[in-house]
């Protein structure tokens, strides 16, 4: 009897070990610092609550607002759309051409980069996905794997870059005593960086401080980047929210385009999103740009960019990009979009 009981117990113990869940040792992760606040907000029964977590625009009643320009684009798309098929790996060709026109076609230096075929663009999965692709590309092909990010920076920046296989360090940015840019500390830290070091810069509306360098301070930053031969990555999530005009907020991109067009800067990269300035949060649409040394290099870069994207998500979603295409192609809807951005920012 004892022997039978022992055998039964042993068999049960063996079975328990054998059939233990593969995820038994997975620990509960802490809530996301930003998205976790939304969960707490939704659970709070206080009628006077205000959600200061996720950066999504609300009307005066606290309700989500679909931009009139987006509604107009949706209506037009519903009448003209003929396909739900896959788009190419780097996204819709029309989308990419319009992105080039908007970002680089509005100043002479950007136009020169386009004429020299030095701009490689790809549709990205909003800003996060675009930056992740940039991280993967840099890790694979750049000889320096270290990225400097501002202190502080958007909570997800470090995770995106480190999940790409890069290492991160922070450079001085914000002076907490004066609530302003620590220009001296920023320039000193960039001057210490080794040649080839990647530097992440917020193109406008720095997240989370809201403090941006003035144009003359940007000149100093760009001087250090060119002198030290650093590789800049511009993250532009809030285009239009600084001045109220999306084209005016390209001023910093224009400076980098000028440096590239005049030979002071060999390369730079840009991650850009339409989540904020078109309210296309859930559509996940954005773009990334890689500035190359010339047309032949652009062909090679694009081919490898496709190889980076293919195993990540194969091809980007098309609905949001079709809305962007309409907004940038239809003069009346584009004009309404410019008005919509002013409504959001004023």
N, C-alpha and C positions, 0 to 999 in steps of 0.2 A: 504493500500500500504506500509506504514511504517512497519506495523507488518510483512507483507510478506518479506520485505527486511531484517528486523532484523532476521527473522527465517532463511532466506537463508544464511545470513552472518554467523549466529551461526552454521548452518549445515556445511558450508565450513570450518569454524575454527575447528570444531570438527573433520571433515574428515582429515584436515591437521595434527591435533595432532595424530589422530588415525593411519594415514599412514606415519608418519614421519619415516625415515630410522632408523633402529636399530643402525647404525654406525654414526649418525649425530654428535655425540659429540667426535668422534675420531679425535685427533689432529695429524697433520703431524709430523712424527718422523724425527729427524735429520739424515742426511746421515751417513752411516757407516764410521768410521774414515779411514779404509783401503780400502774397496771396493768402497767407494764414490770417492776416488782419481782416480780409474779406469774410472769412468763415466766422470770425468773432463778431464782426459787424452784423452779419445776417442773424446770428443767434441772440444779439442784444435786443431787448424789447423796449428800450428807451425811445420814445417817439421823437426826441430831439437829437438823435444820434447823427453824426456826420462821418462819412467814410473818407479818410485821408490816406487810404492804402493804395490800391491799384490806380494808376493814372488814366482813368477813363472819364471823358467829359460828361457832365450831367446838366440838365436844364435847371431852372429855378425851383422846380418841384422835386429835384433830386432824381429825375427819371432819365434813362439813356436817351440820347438824341442822335437820330440818323441824319446826316447832313443832307440838305435839300439837293445838293449837287449829286450826292450818291444815290438818292432816290430817283433823280432824273436819269442817271446812268443805268440804274436797275431797270427802269421802265423801258428805256431804249434797248437794252440788252435782251429783255424778254421778247421783244418784237423781231430782233435781228439774229439772235444766236442760232447757229445751225449744227453745233457739234459740242460734245462733252468728251472728246477724245484727249489722249495724253498730249501734253505739249513737250517740246524738246527738253533735254536734260537741263540746259541752262535757261529754260523758260521760253515764253513766246517771243519770236523775233520782233514782232511789232512793239511789244512791251519794252524790249531792250533798246530798240532804236529810239523810242520816245524818251526813255530814261536818259540816254546819252544826250538827246536834244535839250531836255530840261536842265540837267545837271551841268553839262559841259558846253552847250550851245548858246548860252546867254552871256558869254564873255569871250573876247578875242583869243585869250590863251587856251581856254577850253576848246574853242573851235580849232585851234592849231593842233592840239592833241588829237582831236577827232580826224582832222585831215591827214595827219601822219599815222593814223591807225594805231595809236598808242593806248586806247581805252578798251579794255575787255570788261564787259558787263555780264551779269547773270541775274536772273530773277531769284530772289531768296525767300525763305519762309520768314517773313518780317525781319526785324532787326536781329533777333536772337539767332535765327537760322542763318542769316547772312554772315553774322560774326563767327558762328561756328564753322562755316565753310572756310572763311578767311583763316581761322585758327588752324584748321586741318591743312590748308594749302601752305601756310607759313611753316608749320611743323615739318611737312614733307619736303619742301624745296628751299627753305631759307637756311643758311648755315648757322644762324643764331636762334636759339629756342627760348630766349628770355624776353618777357614783355613787361614794360613799365606801365602801370596804370595809376591814375591820380588817387590821392588819398584825401577825401573819400571818393568812392565811385559807385555806380549802380551795383546793387547787391549781386546781380547775376554775372557781371563781367568776369570776375575771377574764376567762377565755376565753369563758364563757357570755355575760357582759354585753357584752363588746367585740364578739363576733360578732353581738350584737343591734343593734349600731350605736351603743352608748353608750361614753362615755369613763370611765375609772376612775382614782381616786386612793386612796391608803391613809391611814387615820387610825391614830394611835397606839393600841395595845391592850395589848400584853404587855410586861411589864418583865422582861427576861432576867436581870437581876442578882438579882432577888428571886423569880423564878418566880411572879409574881402579876400581877393587873390593874394597868396604869398608869392609874389613875383620873384623875389630874391631866392627863396628856397626852391622854387620850381626850376629856375634856370641853373642853380647850383647842382641840383640832382641830375638834370639832363646832361650837364657838362661832365659829370662823373661816369656816365654810361659808356660802355665799350662800343666801338664802331659796329654797326649792324644791329644793335639792340632795337627791338620793336617798341614803339611808343604809342599807346592808345590815348587819343585826344577826343574830347567831346566837341563836336563842331559848333554847337550852340545849345543854350539852355542846359548847362551842366547839371547832371542828376547825381546826387540829390541837393546840391547847395544852391543852384540857380545862379551861381557867380561865374561869369565868362570873362576871359581876358578882353581888354579893349584892343582895337585894331593895332595900335602901336606896340602893345604887349605881344600880340600874335607875331608881329615882325621879329621881335627879339627871340621868341620861341622858335620860329622858323629858321632864324640865323643859326641857332645852336644845332638844330636838327641837320641842317646842311653842312655845317662845319664839322660836326662829329660823325657825319654819315650814318645817321639813325634812320630807321624805317618807320615812317608814321602810318598809323591806322586811324582814320577819322570815323567816329561813330555819330551819325546824324539821325537821332530818333525824333527830334522835335522841330524839324524844319518849318519855319513860319511862325513859331511861337515866341521868338525873341522880339521881332519887329512887327509882327502881324502880317508880313508879306513873305511868302515862301521863296521868292526870287531874291529879295534883299538878304535873306538869311543864308544865302550861298556865298556871302562875302569871304568867309574863311576858306571855303573850297576854291574860290577864285584865286586866293593867294597861293594855295598849294599848286593849282594848275599853272599859275605864272612861274613858280619856281621850277616846275617840271618842263614847261615849254621853253624856258630860257637856259636850261642846262644846269641849274643850281641843284636840282633834285632829280635823281634818277627814277625813283619809284615812290608811289604811295598807294594806299588802299582805302576804300570807303565802304562802310556799311550804312544802309539807309532804310527807313521804314515808312509805310503809309498808315500804320496803326493809329497814330495820334492825329496827324494833320488831315486825314480823310475819315477818321473814325472807323477804319476798317480793322478793328481789333481782332475779331474772330475770323477774318478772312486770311490773316497771316500772309501779307504781301509786302515785299520790300525788294531791295536790290543790293548787289555788291559790285564794286568796280575795282579793277586792278590796273594800275598805270604801268605800262611797260616801256622799254627803250625804243621800240619800233615795231613795224608791221610783222616782220618775220617772227619776232619774239612773241607777239600777240597771238599768232597762230598756235605756237607751241603752248603758251599759257592757257589758252582756251581749251585745247585738247586735254590738258592735264586737269583743268578745272572740272571738266566733264567726268573724268575718272574719279575725282574726289567726291563729287555729288552723287554719282550713280549708286554706290552702296549705302549712302546715307538716307536718301528718300526717292531716288530714281528720277523723278521729275516733280516740279512744284505744282501746287493746285492752281487751277486756271480761272476760277470765278472772280476772285479779287483782282487779278491782273487784267481781266477784261474790263472791269469797272474803271481801273486806272487808265487803260487805253482810251476808253470813251471820254473820260474827264479831260485828258490831255489832247484829244483829237477834236472835240466838239467845242467851238469857240464860245457858245452861250453857256454850256455847262462848265467850262473852264472858268469863265467869268464869275459864275455863281460860286464855284469852289473858292475863289479868291475872297469873295464876300463871306463865305462860311468860316474861313480861317480868321478873318477879322472879328466875327461874332465870338468865336471861341476865345480869342486873345484879348478882347477889350471888355 
